[in-house]
Amino acid sequence: MPVQKLYAGAKLRELRGRLSLTQKDFAGKLGVSLPYLNQMENNNRPVSTAVVLGLAQEFGFDVTELQSGDEARLVGDMREALADPVFAGDAPALADLRLTAANAPALARAFLDLHAAYRQTHERLASLDEALGREDARLQPSPWEEVRDFFHYCDNYIDAVDRSAERFSASRQPGETMAEAAMRALDAAGIKVVFSNIDTIRRFDPETRTLAMSQRSNKATQTFQLLLQLALETKGKLLDATLDLARFQSDAARDVAKVGLANYFAGAALMPYAAFLNAAQNTRHDLEVLATQFGASLEQVAHRLSTLQRPGAKGIPFFFVRVDQAGTITKRHSATTLQFARYGGACPLWNVHQAFEVPSQFLRQLAETPDGVRYFCLARDVSKSGGAYDTPTRRYAIGLGCEVKHAHALVYADHMDISAAQAYAPIGISCRICERRNCHQRSVPPLERHLRVDPNQRGTLPYQLD
């Protein structure tokens, strides 16, 4: 297989901007000519080996960032946005989208922001009678979507918060559990923790400085919530500094993101980076063993595996997703080239949907996306009891996976024939941007294909694709 050339013009421009260097000075430090640097920054030439070494030696730059997932994410998001029926003409070629993502990522993000604004306006017009006269009827993106995109484009790794959580974990006293350490730290902050038979998982009274925890919750949930409250009460400056950099467009988005960062701190403290990465590698990413070792739930472990993207100490690039019984994606992140639909559900051929049918079992799947990339996929249901007879059970399924080239590092891939082409199930991202012609589960036609309808015959689909 030929070696793939590395084009990273946007990353080079970004690094030069952070260093406040002119092209001439930057070229001099890298030991290349000014015209050559200019061609690399405009993706007219691939980044040379000498430049890669220069970036590492001269600037201490983590060269693995040159192949970050931003470009793939932008391409996937643009393709899905262009699948919107508002774009009635022919869709741009995939090659053009890749050029845009590589050469003009800021323009690509502006386009996505514009499309999101259009969708928001469209939804408001659908309920115009209700919106008229309301003070908050102004145009703004959904806070939830804005926060989701923030974590999405941070690669789901927040370095300052992650390292702070790791330091807290290291401060535990000998023999002290993480829950005990969290309660000790909360007590030092003047917060009293009580466990009682309450309906909510966690309830904090800022006036009495009392944190009430549900005794119905399992130990992993209790520990996680204790750490979350600790982050909110003792890491405010750190969280606010991160939020200031994000520049959210509304207070609601900032509030949602703050809770999200507190959740991130809790997961990173419960499963500190270096120790968790080492354990994951030693156990070959056995979720059950890791859950027992770190006192976490299977979902928490799977989610944490997808965040191990620290520069210079990265784990396997995993994707992670959680879906409900309707197939709606409620959590998603991908450090791989596989991207999830921003709107709607996941591909019905993906094994994550089958997890509800076989509770408490791990489902394995070899899958191939239309771009020819092959993945190892793992799925399992993670139903959450309310802790009492009259409280509802929340039912979810989680999916975790990576490119098949990493499958040897996963215990779940043992005894699977990853070399057999027929072993791979054809999956996609969204029907509107999936190019497969013969998918028996297709719900709508693909955007980039012309339809032919023959009234004299009917196959799996009521139309044929050119």
Secondary structure, DSSP 8 states (H G I E B T S, - for coil): --------HHHHHHHHHHHT--HHHHHHHHT--HHHHHHHHTTSS---HHHHHHHHHHH---GGGGG-THHHHHHHHHHHHHTSTT--S----HHHHHHHHHH-HHHHHHHHHHHHHHHHHHHHHHTHHHHTT-TT-S----HHHHHHHHHHHTTT--HHHHHHHHHHHHT--TT--HHHHHHHHHHHTT-EEEEE--SSSEEEETTTTEEEEETTS-HHHHHHHHHHHHHHHH-HHHHHHHHHHHT-SSHHHHHHHHHHHHHHHHHHHHS-HHHHHHHHHHTTS-HHHHHHHHT--HHHHHHHHTT---TTS-----EEEEEETT-BEEEEEESSS----SSSB--TTSGGGGGGGSTT--EEEEEE-TTS-EEEEEEEE--B--SSTTS--B-EEEEEEEEGGGGGG-GGGTT--TT-GGGEEE--S-TTT---SS-TT--S--TTS-EE--TT---SSSSEE-
